[in-house]
Amino acid sequence: MSRTVHCVFLKRDAPGLDRPPYPGPLGQRIFENVSREAWERWRAHQIMLINEYRLAPVEPKARKFLEGEMEKFFFGEGSARPKEFVDPGK
């Protein structure tokens, strides 16, 4: 049986994650307030950020940047695409 959360991203009740997806307080906050669907949207956005900015997620500076973008994506003003980004689907 899946748990339901009121997703801060989708602004509605939706199935929640099975466990915190990230370590520490941010991961716990995401677990309590973000749905599976919203998390998958973040993962796609994160991949785009990694590719466009040519980030190496194992580097501490890149991880800090991605963590900040994750915080903005779910709980802030949103994480913007790079200005140079061109959606390949258009």
C-alpha positions as CSV (number, residue, x, y, z in Angstrom):
1,M,0.0,0.0,0.0
2,S,1.5,3.3,-1.0
3,R,1.4,6.4,1.1
4,T,-0.2,9.6,0.0
5,V,1.2,13.1,0.4
6,H,-0.1,16.6,-0.4
7,C,2.6,17.4,-3.0
8,V,4.0,20.9,-2.7
9,F,4.9,20.7,-6.4
10,L,1.7,19.4,-7.9
11,K,-0.5,21.1,-5.3
12,R,-2.7,18.0,-4.8
13,D,-2.7,14.7,-3.1
14,A,-0.6,12.0,-4.9
15,P,1.3,8.8,-4.1
16,G,4.4,9.6,-2.1
17,L,7.9,8.2,-2.2
18,D,8.8,4.9,-0.5
19,R,11.8,6.4,1.3
20,P,13.7,9.7,1.5
21,P,15.4,10.1,-1.9
22,Y,18.3,12.3,-0.6
23,P,20.2,12.3,2.6
24,G,19.7,14.7,5.5
25,P,17.0,17.2,6.3
26,L,16.3,18.1,2.6
27,G,15.7,14.4,1.8
28,Q,13.3,14.1,4.7
29,R,11.5,17.2,3.7
30,I,11.1,15.9,0.2
31,F,9.9,12.5,1.5
32,E,7.2,14.2,3.6
33,N,6.0,16.8,0.9
34,V,6.8,15.6,-2.6
35,S,5.0,12.9,-4.7
36,R,6.6,10.2,-6.8
37,E,5.5,12.0,-9.9
38,A,7.1,15.3,-8.9
39,W,10.3,13.5,-8.0
40,E,10.4,12.0,-11.5
41,R,10.0,15.5,-12.9
42,W,12.9,16.6,-10.8
43,R,15.0,13.7,-12.0
44,A,14.4,14.7,-15.6
45,H,15.2,18.3,-14.8
46,Q,18.3,17.3,-13.0
47,I,19.6,15.3,-15.9
48,M,19.0,18.3,-18.2
49,L,21.0,20.5,-15.7
50,I,23.8,18.0,-15.6
51,N,24.0,17.7,-19.3
52,E,23.7,21.4,-20.1
53,Y,26.1,22.6,-17.5
54,R,28.4,19.5,-18.0
55,L,28.4,18.8,-14.3
56,A,30.1,15.8,-12.6
57,P,27.7,14.9,-9.8
58,V,30.5,13.3,-7.8
59,E,32.2,16.7,-7.5
60,P,31.2,18.6,-4.3
61,K,30.7,21.9,-6.1
62,A,28.3,20.2,-8.6
63,R,26.4,18.4,-5.8
64,K,26.0,21.6,-3.9
65,F,24.7,23.3,-7.0
66,L,22.2,20.5,-7.7
67,E,21.1,20.5,-4.1
68,G,20.3,24.2,-4.3
69,E,18.4,23.7,-7.5
70,M,16.5,20.8,-5.9
71,E,15.5,23.1,-3.0
72,K,14.3,25.8,-5.5
73,F,12.5,23.3,-7.7
74,F,10.3,22.0,-4.9
75,F,10.2,24.7,-2.2
76,G,11.3,27.9,-3.9
77,E,10.7,29.9,-7.0
78,G,11.5,26.9,-9.2
79,S,14.7,25.8,-11.0
80,A,15.1,27.5,-14.3
81,R,16.5,26.0,-17.5
82,P,19.8,27.4,-18.7
83,K,19.2,30.3,-21.1
84,E,20.9,28.4,-24.0
85,F,18.7,25.3,-23.5
86,V,16.7,24.2,-26.6
87,D,14.0,21.6,-26.0
88,P,14.8,18.7,-28.4
89,G,11.1,17.9,-28.5
90,K,10.2,21.2,-30.2
